């Protein structure tokens, strides 16, 4: 049986969710299990927007670990939004080689 916390975790695991609609057959309180879930999830495959991506989304990019993802977020906070994809090379630790692996997977 799927518990409420498990269901929420499954929804949040590394997906870029554009829209979700769900209908639970009964009200779910703490400690209760979900008997039936009808959900529609729309996932858009594609690029990660480096101006809006959260830590988890950035970590999912090739060559980007937790520390580098945090540097990207910190860079945005200090310098504002990236004006081009290439501007990510301004983040300490992202050079030409890393950029080459990222450029097809990121957008602004």
N, CA, C and O atoms as CSV, one atom per row, in Angstrom:
chain,resi,resn,atom,element,x,y,z
A,1,UNK,N,N,0.837,-1.184,0.000
A,1,UNK,CA,C,0.000,0.000,0.000
A,1,UNK,C,C,0.876,1.238,0.000
A,1,UNK,O,O,1.955,1.250,0.592
A,2,UNK,N,N,0.414,2.249,-0.650
A,2,UNK,CA,C,1.145,3.508,-0.761
A,2,UNK,C,C,0.656,4.456,0.314
A,2,UNK,O,O,-0.542,4.721,0.418
A,3,UNK,N,N,1.578,4.967,1.114
A,3,UNK,CA,C,1.217,5.926,2.139
A,3,UNK,C,C,1.320,7.339,1.591
A,3,UNK,O,O,1.987,7.579,0.584
A,4,UNK,N,N,0.669,8.252,2.245
A,4,UNK,CA,C,0.617,9.639,1.789
A,4,UNK,C,C,2.005,10.223,1.564
A,4,UNK,O,O,2.242,10.849,0.531
A,5,UNK,N,N,2.923,10.035,2.497
A,5,UNK,CA,C,4.276,10.571,2.367
A,5,UNK,C,C,5.019,9.957,1.190
A,5,UNK,O,O,5.773,10.646,0.503
A,6,UNK,N,N,4.811,8.666,0.953
A,6,UNK,CA,C,5.443,7.993,-0.181
A,6,UNK,C,C,4.937,8.570,-1.496
A,6,UNK,O,O,5.712,8.772,-2.430
A,7,UNK,N,N,3.645,8.834,-1.566
A,7,UNK,CA,C,3.040,9.398,-2.765
A,7,UNK,C,C,3.629,10.768,-3.066
A,7,UNK,O,O,3.977,11.056,-4.212
A,8,UNK,N,N,3.744,11.618,-2.043
A,8,UNK,CA,C,4.294,12.952,-2.253
A,8,UNK,C,C,5.752,12.888,-2.672
A,8,UNK,O,O,6.188,13.678,-3.510
A,9,UNK,N,N,6.506,11.970,-2.110
A,9,UNK,CA,C,7.902,11.802,-2.477
A,9,UNK,C,C,8.025,11.370,-3.933
A,9,UNK,O,O,8.868,11.885,-4.668
A,10,UNK,N,N,7.190,10.431,-4.347
A,10,UNK,CA,C,7.234,9.961,-5.730
A,10,UNK,C,C,6.940,11.088,-6.710
A,10,UNK,O,O,7.552,11.152,-7.777
A,11,UNK,N,N,6.021,11.969,-6.369
A,11,UNK,CA,C,5.684,13.072,-7.257
A,11,UNK,C,C,6.833,14.057,-7.402
A,11,UNK,O,O,7.004,14.663,-8.460
A,12,UNK,N,N,7.619,14.220,-6.348
A,12,UNK,CA,C,8.650,15.234,-6.373
A,12,UNK,C,C,10.001,14.784,-6.872
A,12,UNK,O,O,10.893,15.617,-7.027
A,13,UNK,N,N,10.195,13.506,-7.131
A,13,UNK,CA,C,11.512,12.976,-7.464
A,13,UNK,C,C,11.912,13.377,-8.880
A,13,UNK,O,O,11.476,12.771,-9.859
A,14,UNK,N,N,12.753,14.410,-8.972
A,14,UNK,CA,C,13.437,14.766,-10.208
A,14,UNK,C,C,12.584,14.999,-11.431
A,14,UNK,O,O,13.102,14.879,-12.542
A,15,UNK,N,N,11.325,15.319,-11.306
A,15,UNK,CA,C,10.485,15.538,-12.472
A,15,UNK,C,C,10.213,17.019,-12.662
A,15,UNK,O,O,10.028,17.755,-11.693
A,16,UNK,N,N,10.190,17.440,-13.884
A,16,UNK,CA,C,9.728,18.784,-14.185
A,16,UNK,C,C,8.245,18.628,-14.522
A,16,UNK,O,O,7.885,18.192,-15.615
A,17,UNK,N,N,7.422,18.980,-13.592
A,17,UNK,CA,C,5.990,18.767,-13.767
A,17,UNK,C,C,5.347,20.076,-14.188
A,17,UNK,O,O,5.470,21.096,-13.510
A,18,UNK,N,N,4.664,20.028,-15.310
A,18,UNK,CA,C,3.981,21.204,-15.804
A,18,UNK,C,C,2.585,21.299,-15.215
A,18,UNK,O,O,2.166,22.376,-14.791
A,19,UNK,N,N,1.875,20.216,-15.183
A,19,UNK,CA,C,0.535,20.230,-14.616
A,19,UNK,C,C,0.232,18.893,-13.980
A,19,UNK,O,O,0.706,17.853,-14.438
A,20,UNK,N,N,-0.550,18.924,-12.933
A,20,UNK,CA,C,-0.938,17.667,-12.307
A,20,UNK,C,C,-2.366,17.801,-11.816
A,20,UNK,O,O,-2.743,18.820,-11.236
A,21,UNK,N,N,-3.131,16.797,-12.045
A,21,UNK,CA,C,-4.469,16.760,-11.496
A,21,UNK,C,C,-4.639,15.423,-10.818
A,21,UNK,O,O,-4.278,14.392,-11.387
A,22,UNK,N,N,-5.167,15.416,-9.647
A,22,UNK,CA,C,-5.363,14.136,-8.986
A,22,UNK,C,C,-6.690,14.131,-8.269
A,22,UNK,O,O,-7.209,15.173,-7.868
A,23,UNK,N,N,-7.223,12.949,-8.117
A,23,UNK,CA,C,-8.490,12.785,-7.430
A,23,UNK,C,C,-8.319,11.627,-6.463
A,23,UNK,O,O,-8.026,10.503,-6.870
A,24,UNK,N,N,-8.500,11.902,-5.212
A,24,UNK,CA,C,-8.442,10.842,-4.215
A,24,UNK,C,C,-9.868,10.405,-3.931
A,24,UNK,O,O,-10.773,11.232,-3.823
A,25,UNK,N,N,-10.055,9.140,-3.816
A,25,UNK,CA,C,-11.392,8.599,-3.609
A,25,UNK,C,C,-11.941,8.918,-2.228
A,25,UNK,O,O,-13.154,8.891,-2.023
A,26,UNK,N,N,-11.062,9.219,-1.276
A,26,UNK,CA,C,-11.537,9.616,0.034
A,26,UNK,C,C,-10.541,10.590,0.632
A,26,UNK,O,O,-9.404,10.671,0.166
A,27,UNK,N,N,-10.931,11.304,1.619
A,27,UNK,CA,C,-10.041,12.230,2.307
A,27,UNK,C,C,-8.968,11.427,3.035
A,27,UNK,O,O,-9.257,10.416,3.674
A,28,UNK,N,N,-7.726,11.894,2.929
A,28,UNK,CA,C,-6.630,11.155,3.540
A,28,UNK,C,C,-6.117,11.933,4.727
A,28,UNK,O,O,-5.676,13.075,4.593
A,29,UNK,N,N,-6.177,11.307,5.897
A,29,UNK,CA,C,-5.661,11.914,7.111
A,29,UNK,C,C,-4.326,11.285,7.464
A,29,UNK,O,O,-3.898,10.323,6.826
A,30,UNK,N,N,-3.682,11.815,8.459
A,30,UNK,CA,C,-2.390,11.289,8.865
A,30,UNK,C,C,-2.525,9.836,9.307
A,30,UNK,O,O,-3.421,9.496,10.080
A,31,UNK,N,N,-1.643,8.993,8.821
A,31,UNK,CA,C,-1.654,7.587,9.186
A,31,UNK,C,C,-2.554,6.726,8.313
A,31,UNK,O,O,-2.473,5.499,8.369
A,32,UNK,N,N,-3.411,7.344,7.507
A,32,UNK,CA,C,-4.262,6.575,6.617
A,32,UNK,C,C,-3.506,6.249,5.340
A,32,UNK,O,O,-2.534,6.919,4.993
A,33,UNK,N,N,-3.954,5.231,4.658
A,33,UNK,CA,C,-3.348,4.885,3.378
A,33,UNK,C,C,-4.275,5.324,2.253
A,33,UNK,O,O,-5.483,5.471,2.439
A,34,UNK,N,N,-3.686,5.527,1.096
A,34,UNK,CA,C,-4.456,5.906,-0.081
A,34,UNK,C,C,-4.880,4.622,-0.784
A,34,UNK,O,O,-4.039,3.803,-1.156
A,35,UNK,N,N,-6.171,4.452,-0.961
A,35,UNK,CA,C,-6.668,3.230,-1.568
A,35,UNK,C,C,-6.619,3.305,-3.087
A,35,UNK,O,O,-6.306,2.312,-3.745
A,36,UNK,N,N,-6.922,4.461,-3.650
A,36,UNK,CA,C,-6.921,4.589,-5.097
A,36,UNK,C,C,-6.503,6.000,-5.457
A,36,UNK,O,O,-6.968,6.971,-4.859
A,37,UNK,N,N,-5.637,6.103,-6.421
A,37,UNK,CA,C,-5.174,7.408,-6.879
A,37,UNK,C,C,-5.354,7.457,-8.389
A,37,UNK,O,O,-4.920,6.563,-9.116
A,38,UNK,N,N,-5.997,8.510,-8.836
A,38,UNK,CA,C,-6.102,8.744,-10.266
A,38,UNK,C,C,-5.367,10.052,-10.510
A,38,UNK,O,O,-5.794,11.100,-10.026
A,39,UNK,N,N,-4.280,10.005,-11.246
A,39,UNK,CA,C,-3.481,11.207,-11.463
A,39,UNK,C,C,-3.082,11.308,-12.920
A,39,UNK,O,O,-2.847,10.310,-13.600
A,40,UNK,N,N,-3.013,12.544,-13.373
A,40,UNK,CA,C,-2.528,12.817,-14.708
A,40,UNK,C,C,-1.323,13.731,-14.557
A,40,UNK,O,O,-1.425,14.814,-13.981
A,41,UNK,N,N,-0.197,13.299,-15.069
A,41,UNK,CA,C,1.032,14.068,-14.956
A,41,UNK,C,C,1.540,14.368,-16.348
A,41,UNK,O,O,1.650,13.471,-17.184
A,42,UNK,N,N,1.848,15.628,-16.599
A,42,UNK,CA,C,2.419,16.022,-17.876
A,42,UNK,C,C,3.862,16.410,-17.643
A,42,UNK,O,O,4.147,17.315,-16.860
A,43,UNK,N,N,4.764,15.738,-18.310
A,43,UNK,CA,C,6.191,16.016,-18.175
A,43,UNK,C,C,6.695,16.535,-19.517
A,43,UNK,O,O,6.460,15.920,-20.558
A,44,UNK,N,N,7.377,17.653,-19.486
A,44,UNK,CA,C,7.971,18.189,-20.695
A,44,UNK,C,C,9.445,17.840,-20.687
A,44,UNK,O,O,10.213,18.368,-19.884
A,45,UNK,N,N,9.836,16.952,-21.581
A,45,UNK,CA,C,11.255,16.649,-21.668
A,45,UNK,C,C,11.960,17.821,-22.325
A,45,UNK,O,O,11.387,18.516,-23.164
A,46,UNK,N,N,13.165,18.026,-21.949
A,46,UNK,CA,C,13.878,19.106,-22.607
A,46,UNK,C,C,14.916,19.728,-21.719
A,46,UNK,O,O,15.573,19.062,-20.919
A,47,UNK,N,N,15.044,20.997,-21.877
A,47,UNK,CA,C,16.135,21.716,-21.258
A,47,UNK,C,C,15.748,22.282,-19.895
A,47,UNK,O,O,14.578,22.537,-19.606
A,48,UNK,N,N,16.772,22.467,-19.075
A,48,UNK,CA,C,16.606,23.072,-17.756
A,48,UNK,C,C,16.874,24.562,-17.893
A,48,UNK,O,O,17.902,24.962,-18.440
A,49,UNK,N,N,15.961,25.381,-17.403
A,49,UNK,CA,C,16.151,26.830,-17.413
A,49,UNK,C,C,17.069,27.188,-16.248
A,49,UNK,O,O,16.689,27.044,-15.086
A,50,UNK,N,N,18.270,27.649,-16.558
A,50,UNK,CA,C,19.252,27.932,-15.512
A,50,UNK,C,C,18.897,29.171,-14.703
A,50,UNK,O,O,19.507,29.420,-13.663
A,51,UNK,N,N,17.932,29.944,-15.154
A,51,UNK,CA,C,17.482,31.109,-14.395
A,51,UNK,C,C,16.421,30.770,-13.365
A,51,UNK,O,O,16.200,31.539,-12.429
A,52,UNK,N,N,15.766,29.639,-13.520
A,52,UNK,CA,C,14.671,29.292,-12.608
A,52,UNK,C,C,14.851,27.940,-11.932
A,52,UNK,O,O,14.103,27.607,-11.012
A,53,UNK,N,N,15.824,27.162,-12.369
A,53,UNK,CA,C,16.004,25.813,-11.837
A,53,UNK,C,C,16.351,25.835,-10.354
A,53,UNK,O,O,17.088,26.700,-9.881
A,54,UNK,N,N,15.802,24.862,-9.637
A,54,UNK,CA,C,16.142,24.718,-8.223
A,54,UNK,C,C,17.364,23.816,-8.084
A,54,UNK,O,O,17.878,23.302,-9.077
A,55,UNK,N,N,17.816,23.629,-6.878
A,55,UNK,CA,C,19.019,22.846,-6.606
A,55,UNK,C,C,18.920,21.441,-7.193
A,55,UNK,O,O,19.852,20.977,-7.850
A,56,UNK,N,N,17.811,20.771,-6.963
A,56,UNK,CA,C,17.627,19.397,-7.445
A,56,UNK,C,C,17.697,19.330,-8.968
A,56,UNK,O,O,18.327,18.425,-9.515
A,57,UNK,N,N,17.071,20.258,-9.647
A,57,UNK,CA,C,17.088,20.266,-11.109
A,57,UNK,C,C,18.502,20.496,-11.633
A,57,UNK,O,O,18.915,19.870,-12.609
A,58,UNK,N,N,19.236,21.386,-10.992
A,58,UNK,CA,C,20.607,21.661,-11.426
A,58,UNK,C,C,21.510,20.454,-11.199
A,58,UNK,O,O,22.366,20.155,-12.032
A,59,UNK,N,N,21.326,19.759,-10.081
A,59,UNK,CA,C,22.127,18.566,-9.793
A,59,UNK,C,C,21.905,17.490,-10.853
A,59,UNK,O,O,22.804,16.695,-11.125
A,60,UNK,N,N,20.739,17.460,-11.440
A,60,UNK,CA,C,20.438,16.463,-12.465
A,60,UNK,C,C,21.187,16.709,-13.773
A,60,UNK,O,O,21.225,15.833,-14.638
A,61,UNK,N,N,21.775,17.879,-13.922
A,61,UNK,CA,C,22.545,18.175,-15.134
A,61,UNK,C,C,23.882,17.425,-15.099
A,61,UNK,O,O,24.447,17.213,-14.026
A,62,UNK,N,N,24.383,17.026,-16.270
A,62,UNK,CA,C,25.658,16.293,-16.292
A,62,UNK,C,C,26.814,17.164,-15.799
A,62,UNK,O,O,26.965,18.313,-16.214
A,63,UNK,N,N,27.617,16.598,-14.915
A,63,UNK,CA,C,28.789,17.305,-14.412
A,63,UNK,C,C,28.511,18.318,-13.316
A,63,UNK,O,O,29.421,19.023,-12.879
A,64,UNK,N,N,27.265,18.401,-12.866
A,64,UNK,CA,C,26.900,19.368,-11.830
A,64,UNK,C,C,26.542,18.616,-10.561
A,64,UNK,O,O,25.560,17.876,-10.520
A,65,UNK,N,N,27.343,18.812,-9.532
A,65,UNK,CA,C,27.059,18.216,-8.232
A,65,UNK,C,C,26.363,19.233,-7.347
A,65,UNK,O,O,26.005,20.322,-7.794
A,66,UNK,N,N,26.178,18.871,-6.094
A,66,UNK,CA,C,25.459,19.743,-5.163
A,66,UNK,C,C,26.172,21.081,-4.962
A,66,UNK,O,O,25.531,22.132,-4.955
A,67,UNK,N,N,27.491,21.044,-4.801
A,67,UNK,CA,C,28.239,22.287,-4.579
A,67,UNK,C,C,28.177,23.208,-5.791
A,67,UNK,O,O,27.994,24.417,-5.647
A,68,UNK,N,N,28.328,22.641,-6.984
A,68,UNK,CA,C,28.273,23.455,-8.204
A,68,UNK,C,C,26.866,24.006,-8.414
A,68,UNK,O,O,26.706,25.153,-8.832
A,69,UNK,N,N,25.864,23.212,-8.131
A,69,UNK,CA,C,24.483,23.674,-8.257
A,69,UNK,C,C,24.250,24.860,-7.318
A,69,UNK,O,O,23.606,25.839,-7.697
A,70,UNK,N,N,24.771,24.772,-6.106
A,70,UNK,CA,C,24.617,25.878,-5.160
A,70,UNK,C,C,25.369,27.119,-5.654
A,70,UNK,O,O,24.900,28.242,-5.467
A,71,UNK,N,N,26.536,26.920,-6.285
A,71,UNK,CA,C,27.271,28.061,-6.850
A,71,UNK,C,C,26.463,28.755,-7.938
A,71,UNK,O,O,26.477,29.982,-8.040
A,72,UNK,N,N,25.756,27.971,-8.750
A,72,UNK,CA,C,24.916,28.545,-9.813
A,72,UNK,C,C,23.813,29.388,-9.191
A,72,UNK,O,O,23.550,30.504,-9.639
A,73,UNK,N,N,23.173,28.860,-8.163
A,73,UNK,CA,C,22.100,29.606,-7.485
A,73,UNK,C,C,22.662,30.860,-6.831
A,73,UNK,O,O,22.062,31.930,-6.937
A,74,UNK,N,N,23.797,30.747,-6.161
A,74,UNK,CA,C,24.431,31.903,-5.527
A,74,UNK,C,C,24.815,32.956,-6.564
A,74,UNK,O,O,24.651,34.152,-6.326
A,75,UNK,N,N,25.323,32.517,-7.707
A,75,UNK,CA,C,25.685,33.431,-8.788
A,75,UNK,C,C,24.470,34.235,-9.225
A,75,UNK,O,O,24.557,35.447,-9.417
A,76,UNK,N,N,23.329,33.554,-9.383
A,76,UNK,CA,C,22.092,34.247,-9.775
A,76,UNK,C,C,21.687,35.283,-8.750
A,76,UNK,O,O,21.263,36.383,-9.103
A,77,UNK,N,N,21.817,34.934,-7.480
A,77,UNK,CA,C,21.433,35.861,-6.415
A,77,UNK,C,C,22.291,37.118,-6.407
A,77,UNK,O,O,21.791,38.216,-6.165
A,78,UNK,N,N,23.574,36.953,-6.669
A,78,UNK,CA,C,24.502,38.084,-6.635
A,78,UNK,C,C,24.477,38.889,-7.932
A,78,UNK,O,O,24.499,40.119,-7.900
A,79,UNK,N,N,24.433,38.199,-9.073
A,79,UNK,CA,C,24.593,38.857,-10.373
A,79,UNK,C,C,23.303,39.026,-11.167
A,79,UNK,O,O,23.308,39.674,-12.213
A,80,UNK,N,N,22.224,38.469,-10.700
A,80,UNK,CA,C,20.976,38.518,-11.461
A,80,UNK,C,C,20.892,37.344,-12.416
A,80,UNK,O,O,21.747,36.458,-12.415
A,81,UNK,N,N,19.855,37.351,-13.224
A,81,UNK,CA,C,19.613,36.239,-14.141
A,81,UNK,C,C,20.674,36.178,-15.229
A,81,UNK,O,O,21.266,37.186,-15.614
A,82,UNK,N,N,20.892,34.959,-15.711
A,82,UNK,CA,C,21.816,34.773,-16.823
A,82,UNK,C,C,21.198,35.397,-18.066
A,82,UNK,O,O,20.009,35.208,-18.326
A,83,UNK,N,N,21.977,36.128,-18.827
A,83,UNK,CA,C,21.481,36.780,-20.045
A,83,UNK,C,C,21.664,35.893,-21.273
A,83,UNK,O,O,21.055,36.131,-22.317
A,84,UNK,N,N,22.506,34.872,-21.141
A,84,UNK,CA,C,22.711,33.898,-22.209
A,84,UNK,C,C,23.122,32.573,-21.567
A,84,UNK,O,O,23.527,32.531,-20.405
A,85,UNK,N,N,23.013,31.504,-22.335
A,85,UNK,CA,C,23.466,30.208,-21.824
A,85,UNK,C,C,24.956,30.254,-21.526
A,85,UNK,O,O,25.414,29.679,-20.538
A,86,UNK,N,N,25.706,30.927,-22.369
A,86,UNK,CA,C,27.158,31.002,-22.228
A,86,UNK,C,C,27.580,31.689,-20.934
A,86,UNK,O,O,28.679,31.458,-20.430
A,87,UNK,N,N,26.706,32.530,-20.402
A,87,UNK,CA,C,27.028,33.280,-19.182
A,87,UNK,C,C,27.252,32.362,-17.983
A,87,UNK,O,O,27.831,32.785,-16.983
A,88,UNK,N,N,26.804,31.117,-18.071
A,88,UNK,CA,C,27.019,30.184,-16.969
A,88,UNK,C,C,28.510,29.936,-16.751
A,88,UNK,O,O,28.913,29.484,-15.679
A,89,UNK,N,N,29.322,30.227,-17.755
A,89,UNK,CA,C,30.774,30.073,-17.614
A,89,UNK,C,C,31.341,31.075,-16.616
A,89,UNK,O,O,32.502,30.958,-16.224
A,90,UNK,N,N,30.552,32.050,-16.199
A,90,UNK,CA,C,30.965,32.991,-15.168
A,90,UNK,C,C,30.936,32.390,-13.773
A,90,UNK,O,O,31.486,32.970,-12.836
A,91,UNK,N,N,30.301,31.234,-13.624
A,91,UNK,CA,C,30.245,30.537,-12.343
A,91,UNK,C,C,31.575,29.824,-12.135
A,91,UNK,O,O,32.029,29.084,-13.007
A,92,UNK,N,N,32.194,30.044,-10.992
A,92,UNK,CA,C,33.480,29.419,-10.681
A,92,UNK,C,C,33.370,27.900,-10.827
A,92,UNK,O,O,32.494,27.268,-10.235
A,93,UNK,N,N,34.266,27.333,-11.618
A,93,UNK,CA,C,34.285,25.889,-11.817
A,93,UNK,C,C,33.621,25.429,-13.103
A,93,UNK,O,O,33.733,24.258,-13.468
A,94,UNK,N,N,32.933,26.325,-13.796
A,94,UNK,CA,C,32.325,25.955,-15.073
A,94,UNK,C,C,33.145,26.604,-16.181
A,94,UNK,O,O,33.061,27.807,-16.429
A,95,UNK,N,N,33.929,25.775,-16.828
A,95,UNK,CA,C,34.750,26.242,-17.933
A,95,UNK,C,C,34.186,25.776,-19.254
A,95,UNK,O,O,33.047,25.314,-19.329
A,96,UNK,N,N,34.977,25.897,-20.278
A,96,UNK,CA,C,34.543,25.544,-21.631
A,96,UNK,C,C,34.145,24.070,-21.731
A,96,UNK,O,O,33.137,23.741,-22.357
A,97,UNK,N,N,34.925,23.190,-21.122
A,97,UNK,CA,C,34.639,21.754,-21.213
A,97,UNK,C,C,33.284,21.415,-20.573
A,97,UNK,O,O,32.471,20.706,-21.165
A,98,UNK,N,N,33.056,21.924,-19.372
A,98,UNK,CA,C,31.771,21.674,-18.704
A,98,UNK,C,C,30.634,22.316,-19.488
A,98,UNK,O,O,29.566,21.723,-19.642
A,99,UNK,N,N,30.866,23.525,-19.980
A,99,UNK,CA,C,29.832,24.206,-20.760
A,99,UNK,C,C,29.447,23.382,-21.988
A,99,UNK,O,O,28.267,23.298,-22.329
A,100,UNK,N,N,30.418,22.782,-22.648
A,100,UNK,CA,C,30.133,21.977,-23.842
A,100,UNK,C,C,29.199,20.812,-23.516
A,100,UNK,O,O,28.355,20.449,-24.335
A,101,UNK,N,N,29.344,20.220,-22.320
A,101,UNK,CA,C,28.450,19.119,-21.946
A,101,UNK,C,C,27.067,19.627,-21.532
A,101,UNK,O,O,26.085,18.887,-21.589
A,102,UNK,N,N,27.000,20.886,-21.119
A,102,UNK,CA,C,25.739,21.445,-20.638
A,102,UNK,C,C,24.905,22.131,-21.717
A,102,UNK,O,O,23.676,22.108,-21.649
A,103,UNK,N,N,25.539,22.726,-22.691
A,103,UNK,CA,C,24.844,23.661,-23.593
A,103,UNK,C,C,23.610,23.093,-24.282
A,103,UNK,O,O,22.677,23.841,-24.575
A,104,UNK,N,N,23.582,21.809,-24.545
A,104,UNK,CA,C,22.404,21.213,-25.181
A,104,UNK,C,C,21.309,20.854,-24.185
A,104,UNK,O,O,20.219,20.443,-24.581
A,105,UNK,N,N,21.591,21.006,-22.901
A,105,UNK,CA,C,20.642,20.611,-21.866
A,105,UNK,C,C,20.111,21.786,-21.056
A,105,UNK,O,O,19.255,21.611,-20.188
A,106,UNK,N,N,20.624,22.996,-21.343
A,106,UNK,CA,C,20.201,24.176,-20.578
A,106,UNK,C,C,19.602,25.219,-21.497
A,106,UNK,O,O,19.812,25.211,-22.710
A,107,UNK,N,N,18.861,26.106,-20.890
A,107,UNK,CA,C,18.257,27.230,-21.604
A,107,UNK,C,C,18.076,28.366,-20.623
A,107,UNK,O,O,18.249,28.192,-19.416
A,108,UNK,N,N,17.725,29.533,-21.147
A,108,UNK,CA,C,17.428,30.678,-20.271
A,108,UNK,C,C,16.010,31.142,-20.530
A,108,UNK,O,O,15.547,32.095,-19.903
